[in-house]
């Protein structure tokens, strides 16, 4: 396990993700032992105040469908010792049938807890690594892991097809002692994570800003841009969180340049762009 001495809180997403990258690399290189992994979930986020022309209003929030819209859960099996019959925990890696989501590993992490944006030091925080090994994006997933009466929750939004992701227990619960006694997953797939091509062009300007251009000859009432933390060199999404930026009343042929909260050009990736008539 990687131990980190308490220190000053790192400021800025780049600093946070630089730390995460080092931890993720350790996990990827050593699959034989429970090395630490780190993810970022939905922190509390307020609407960003950005100066824009009167034709657009940014509104950022996190993407999470109502729980009542989720399907029935899928059981994730545990394995037993063939001789003694004793529980040996989750049978990882495990590929969920019909969905193609692979739960690859679960491990503890000592270091910064970034889910709530505090970057406070945490110990033995439970983490998992997943892989969407299918041709269909996942709109939302909740993985619940049980250790007796204790439940760990891992929430994931907007995971593109074929991609990997690390995610942190949503309330920073510690990695429990003993073996998992069961797990379930709720999964909502999406036909496609479209980018509204032909209607909108999104340009990363390399300075942590995005330019949103209306390619049509009509005003677009609402444009929503979904983006996630992403480690380019590792090809790995970091955290279950999917942030959204909303621009309203984008005029025909007009362009807007915005600086989204939690976005940096070198550690974020746009995963979906949607337009709405309201």
Helices and strands as residue ranges (DSSP letters): H 13-29, E 59-62, G 67-69, E 74-76, E 78-80, E 87-90, E 94-95, E 101-113, E 120-132, E 137-147, E 150-159, E 164-168, E 182-190, E 200-204, E 210-214, E 220-231, E 236-238, E 243-250, E 255-258, E 268-276
